[in-house]
Amino acid sequence: MMKLLEGKTALITGASRGIGKTIALRFALEGASIAITNIVEDEEFLNTIEEIRAHNVTVRGYVSNAADFADSQKVIEQIVKDFGRIDILVNNAGITRDNLLMRMTEDQWDLVLNVNLKSVFNVTKAVLQTMIRQKSGSIVNMSSVVGVSGNAGQSNYSASKAGMIGFTKSIAKEVGSRNIRCNAIAPGFIITEMTEKLPSDIKAEWIGKIPLRRGGTPEDVANTALYLASDLSSYVSGQTIHVCGGMLT
């Protein structure tokens, strides 16, 4: 049976761990060639490249700062040179710098908006050139339920993730006629290194609010990303899919 992403090349930003890494591995399992970017070339990043390679697909890692416009242009040019095409883009690079607004510094605001939102502009703009030439492509933006419903102490993160949803809808309208789709995923409470650090009573409180009574897994998010990246969703564009166990309806 043909794999869902056979013959396709996928670029995933911020993919050295967590959800990004899980998406890269899931796409590799479905036969995609994989390009991943990370802001530093650390052991984690190199290990992830090797794990993907174990699926017998072509994989390359690139050190690049998605929040930097020129850097993004340069790395995309290199990826197109190396792979010949980019069929799927997953904008996944993201950070948090949580604080109540009254205590939030300008740096905390700027950093989160740059890494989470400006990066999406930078990388998508660079990749679109290639997708328009190919007359095909699927863009998946990693938003958050916090971008939909807000969260106290996360005004910066929430604003960045909400901005991503507006961007997704606009790009879907701009490039739909070129056979390029653009969608967003809004994960809820996902058990990753990012959330593992939370105190157990906070975790229990979150899980109590979730109808399915469990935190999500990175695999839950990766399966949705696979659906949006593949031809299974060929008539789906401009949408935000909540992967949140029913928490946000």
Secondary structure, 3 states (H helix, E strand, C coil): CCCCCCCCEEEEECCCCHHHHHHHHHHHHCCCEEEEEECCCCHHHHHHHHHHHCCCCCEEEEECCCCCHHHHHHHHHHHHHHHCCCCEEEECCCCCCCCCHHHCCHHHHHHHHHHHHHHHHHHHHHHHHHHHHHCCEEEEEECCHHHHHCCCCCHHHHHHHHHHHHHHHHHHHHHHHHCEEEEEEEECCECCHHHHCCCHHHHHHHHHCCCCCCCECHHHHHHHHHHHHCHHHCCCCCCEEEECCCCCC
